[in-house]
Amino acid sequence: MIKYGQSTRRGDSCVIGRSGNPTLRDSTFPNSGQVTSGQQMTIEGTVNKSFIMLAILLGTAFFTWSMYNNGQDVFGLMIGGAIAGIVLAIIVSFKPTTAPILVPIYAACEGLFLGALSAHYQSLYNGITQQAALLTMCVFIAMLVAYRFRLIQATKNFRLGVFAATAGIALVYLLSFVLGFFGLSVPYLHDNSLIGIGISLVIVVVAALNLVLDFDFIESGAEQGAPKYMEWYGAFGLMVTLVWLYIEMLRLLSKLASRD
């Protein structure tokens, strides 16, 4: 049996390396303790949890989507879902043992937010949400295949690079949010100029590369015998990245559509 905290990766003598996803941190596995066989995290279990989360998210997304299309005000649900999702994500990130309880609730809150957001974009640009969802799925499959056949490997430098890029993007979005209170904005970030479209493309690429780190985190957790609840935590990290990627796809496609 593989003892939890013992790396099985060739050339990897310590615990799991840095993940670019802020919800998947270096310290998560070492602090989780050791478990016996049968109570360990598995890749199959994480995949099953991911499908459960996706089903919950789609269910609540359909709910707010339907309300929006019926002319009902869903602004409160959208903002409430976004805020609740952020709060729950922070709690789960710092307390992974809460994942089995809070992660399904997080998925429901994200669904409320994404359903309203998607319906709004759909009303502006017909067909854009289907395109964004299809592209997100294609990128996910492509990155999974690339990772499975080791076309892309989560090396230390790769992790650090993706982490730095992700942190930089987060800071830019935070700056844009703060500047918005003063009627200012970050140049090119939200416009449909060629530079603005280029920025969105870069952000989409960074979000896609985070998927590689998510796959590596989940695989490493299974190899190191992480506790069973970490399946929910791994699925949570993957969901965070997919939600981000989908939103960035919507933004990119909306910029392209607005140029027509």
MOURPE-V703158 format. One record per helix or strand of 3 or more residues. SS is the DSSP state (H for helix, E for strand). FROM is the first residue (numbers start at 1). LEN is the number of residues. If there is no record, write none. Layout:
((SS/FROM/LEN) (SS/FROM/LEN))
This chain:
((H/27/4) (H/43/27) (H/75/20) (H/96/29) (H/128/21) (H/156/25) (H/194/30) (H/230/28))
